[in-house]
Every structure is written in structure tokens, then in C-alpha cells.
Amino acid sequence: QLLILDGHSSHVNLRFGEFCDLHNIICFCLPAHSTHILQPLDVGLFGVLQKYYGKAIENYHITTNIGIKHRNFLPFYKQAQLRTYTVANIQIAFRKTGIVPFLPRMVLSQQARSAHSLSSTSSQHSFPLDKTLYTKCQLCQQTNRALNFVKTATAGEICNLILHFSHTVEYGLTTTDIATTEMQRLRVEFKIAKDIKKDRRILSRARVITSAEAMEAMREADAKKQKLPCKPTSTPKTTTPRGKESLTPLPEHFP
């Protein structure tokens, strides 16, 4: 077995070496802080794994509107892992890092080109690009500086500026999409919880009424009727020949 790791002194000691020798592990120590250019996993596999995993999560969000948590992420990661760790991808990763076949000039030439491009870019008059813009104030300031910069900028510098602003817009749209998806998920969960609560409330009102409870309720209703005050009787009215109403005279012996 081959173990490729960062060659920090904390990783390599006598106990670690004895463990590798006992378990027939070939330890290949890279220079410190160089895994991003020499580690096959970092160079050729982790990026592909991230792409496939993100695609699986995105498809799941679109079809279900349910978030991914620690309980249900493993099947999606397993699916992305199977698509990533193929023989072809592993061979490409080892080839890009110059390990198999052993071609150290491949990595060294890439570093030389990167250093040359970095020095040439820094020597030119460049626009002071900020990091990702998070507020409207930062966006307005950057826009005003960019408008003045494009008057004397080259085509390449303008392209870099456009890409920078495109990244800012992409970040904002992605944040909006995430917030919209999360809001839809919360609405679905709230509706489900509300329906469950409503069903429980209906079930909690159902009970069996015994005959004794029915008789008691009838007696209470009769008692309430007896306690109601009697309405005063109205004085009978008669109609005069002209169609007008008049009170009927009381008898003389009426007290």
C-alpha cells in the first residue's frame, strides 16, 4: 500500500515508521505545504468529487425542497464517490502530479509558468480588485473605481474586471436561490406541522358521554330555565273604528 502525505515533522516519527513497516505501507512524504500541487487526491480527485456531490445535492433540493443534514448526506456522498474514484480519474491524478510516470519536470514547469505570470501581472498597472463584494456600499465604490479604470485599461484587464463583477453577481444570485429554497422548505414543514396539530386537536375533543353525564346536563339545563325571569304580560290592545289602537279600560273593581 502507498500512503502519500504532507512531510511535516509532526507526521513523521519513529512510531509512525514502525507502524507503516509492520503493515507493509510505503510512506511517500511530500514537501511541506505542497499537497495542492503534488497530492493526487488534491490535484485530480477532490475537485471532481465536490462537483458530483454538489450536483447530487442540487438535484435532491430541486425535487424535494428538503435540506441535507447529517442523517441523509451519506447516500449522496457515496454516489459521488463511486463516480469519482474510477481507474481513469486516478491515473490522470497521478499523471498530473508527475508521480506515475515519474516526471518531476511537469510540476516544476507549471510552477515556473505560474511564477512568471504572477510577476508579469504584478508589474503591470492593475485595478485594485477587492474580495467578494457583500454590501451595496462596496459594490458602488468598486463600480465607480472601475468606470475610471476602464478608460486606460487594456483588453485583458477589462476582461478580468468583468469576471470579478460576474463572480459578485453569481454570489448574490446563489445566496438568493439558497434563501428561496430554504423558505420553501420551511413553508412545507410549517404546513405539515400545522396539519398534524389540527388533527391532534380534533382527536382530543372526541370522548364517550355516559348516561349519568347526560342526565346531569339535562338537570342543569332545566335549572337554568327555571331561574330565568318571567316576562311581564303586555296590556291587550284594541282597535278603534278609525283604525287607531287604544288601551282597553280596566274594570272598576281593579285595585
Backbone hydrogen bonds, N-H to C=O, Kabsch-Sander energy under -0.5 kcal/mol:
donor,donor_aa,acceptor,acceptor_aa,energy
3,L,1,Q,-0.5
3,L,26,I,-3.2
4,I,2,L,-0.5
5,L,3,L,-0.5
5,L,28,F,-1.8
7,G,30,L,-1.7
8,H,6,D,-1.5
11,H,8,H,-1.1
12,V,8,H,-1.0
13,N,11,H,-0.6
17,G,13,N,-2.3
18,E,14,L,-2.5
19,F,15,R,-2.0
20,C,16,F,-2.1
21,D,17,G,-2.3
22,L,18,E,-2.3
23,H,19,F,-1.9
24,N,21,D,-0.8
25,I,20,C,-3.3
26,I,1,Q,-3.7
27,C,25,I,-0.7
28,F,3,L,-3.4
28,F,26,I,-0.6
29,C,27,C,-0.7
30,L,5,L,-3.0
30,L,28,F,-0.5
34,S,31,P,-1.0
37,I,34,S,-1.6
38,L,34,S,-1.9
39,Q,35,T,-1.7
43,V,39,Q,-2.5
44,G,40,P,-2.7
45,L,40,P,-0.6
45,L,41,L,-1.4
46,F,41,L,-3.3
49,L,45,L,-2.7
50,Q,46,F,-2.4
51,K,47,G,-1.8
52,Y,48,V,-2.4
53,Y,49,L,-2.4
54,G,50,Q,-2.4
55,K,51,K,-2.1
56,A,52,Y,-2.1
57,I,53,Y,-2.3
58,E,54,G,-2.4
59,N,55,K,-2.3
60,Y,56,A,-1.9
61,H,57,I,-2.3
62,I,58,E,-2.3
63,T,59,N,-1.9
64,T,60,Y,-1.9
65,N,61,H,-2.1
72,N,69,K,-1.0
73,F,69,K,-0.8
77,Y,73,F,-2.1
78,K,74,L,-2.6
79,Q,75,P,-2.0
80,A,76,F,-2.3
81,Q,77,Y,-2.4
82,L,78,K,-2.1
83,R,79,Q,-1.5
84,T,80,A,-1.3
85,Y,81,Q,-2.6
86,T,84,T,-2.5
90,I,86,T,-2.3
91,Q,87,V,-2.3
92,I,88,A,-2.1
93,A,89,N,-2.1
94,F,90,I,-2.1
95,R,91,Q,-1.9
96,K,92,I,-2.5
97,T,93,A,-1.4
98,G,95,R,-1.1
99,I,94,F,-1.9
100,V,94,F,-1.0
103,L,98,G,-1.5
103,L,101,P,-1.0
106,M,103,L,-1.4
107,V,103,L,-0.6
108,L,104,P,-2.1
109,S,105,R,-2.7
110,Q,106,M,-1.4
111,Q,107,V,-2.1
112,A,108,L,-2.0
113,R,109,S,-2.3
114,S,110,Q,-2.2
115,A,111,Q,-2.4
116,H,112,A,-2.2
117,S,113,R,-2.5
118,L,114,S,-2.1
119,S,115,A,-2.2
120,S,116,H,-2.3
121,T,117,S,-1.9
122,S,118,L,-2.1
123,S,119,S,-1.6
124,Q,120,S,-1.0
126,S,124,Q,-0.7
129,L,127,F,-1.8
139,L,135,T,-1.8
140,C,136,K,-2.4
141,Q,137,C,-2.3
142,Q,138,Q,-2.5
143,T,139,L,-2.3
144,N,140,C,-2.2
145,R,141,Q,-2.0
146,A,142,Q,-2.2
147,L,143,T,-2.3
148,N,144,N,-1.4
149,F,145,R,-1.8
150,V,146,A,-2.3
151,K,148,N,-0.5
152,T,149,F,-1.4
153,A,149,F,-0.7
158,I,154,T,-2.0
159,C,155,A,-2.1
160,N,156,G,-2.1
161,L,157,E,-2.0
162,I,158,I,-2.5
163,L,159,C,-2.4
164,H,160,N,-1.9
165,F,161,L,-2.2
166,S,162,I,-2.5
167,H,163,L,-2.1
168,T,164,H,-1.7
169,V,165,F,-2.4
170,E,166,S,-2.6
171,Y,167,H,-2.3
172,G,168,T,-2.1
173,L,169,V,-2.7
174,T,170,E,-2.5
175,T,171,Y,-2.3
176,T,172,G,-2.1
177,D,173,L,-2.6
178,I,174,T,-2.5
179,A,175,T,-2.3
180,T,176,T,-2.6
181,T,177,D,-2.6
182,E,178,I,-2.5
183,M,179,A,-2.3
184,Q,180,T,-2.4
185,R,181,T,-2.2
186,L,182,E,-2.4
187,R,183,M,-2.2
188,V,184,Q,-2.1
189,E,185,R,-2.5
190,F,186,L,-2.6
191,K,187,R,-2.4
192,I,188,V,-2.3
193,A,189,E,-2.5
194,K,190,F,-2.4
195,D,191,K,-2.4
196,I,192,I,-2.2
197,K,193,A,-2.2
198,K,194,K,-2.3
199,D,195,D,-2.4
200,R,196,I,-2.1
201,R,197,K,-1.9
202,I,198,K,-2.0
203,L,199,D,-2.1
204,S,200,R,-2.0
205,R,201,R,-0.9
205,R,202,I,-0.7
206,A,202,I,-0.5
206,A,203,L,-0.8
210,T,208,V,-0.5
214,A,210,T,-1.7
215,M,211,S,-2.5
216,E,212,A,-2.3
217,A,213,E,-2.0
218,M,214,A,-2.0
219,R,215,M,-2.4
220,E,216,E,-2.2
221,A,217,A,-1.9
222,D,218,M,-2.3
223,A,219,R,-2.4
224,K,220,E,-1.9
225,K,221,A,-1.8
226,Q,222,D,-2.1
227,K,223,A,-1.4
228,L,224,K,-0.7
228,L,225,K,-0.8
238,T,246,S,-2.3
240,T,244,K,-3.6
243,G,240,T,-2.5
246,S,238,T,-2.4
248,T,236,P,-1.1
254,F,251,P,-1.3
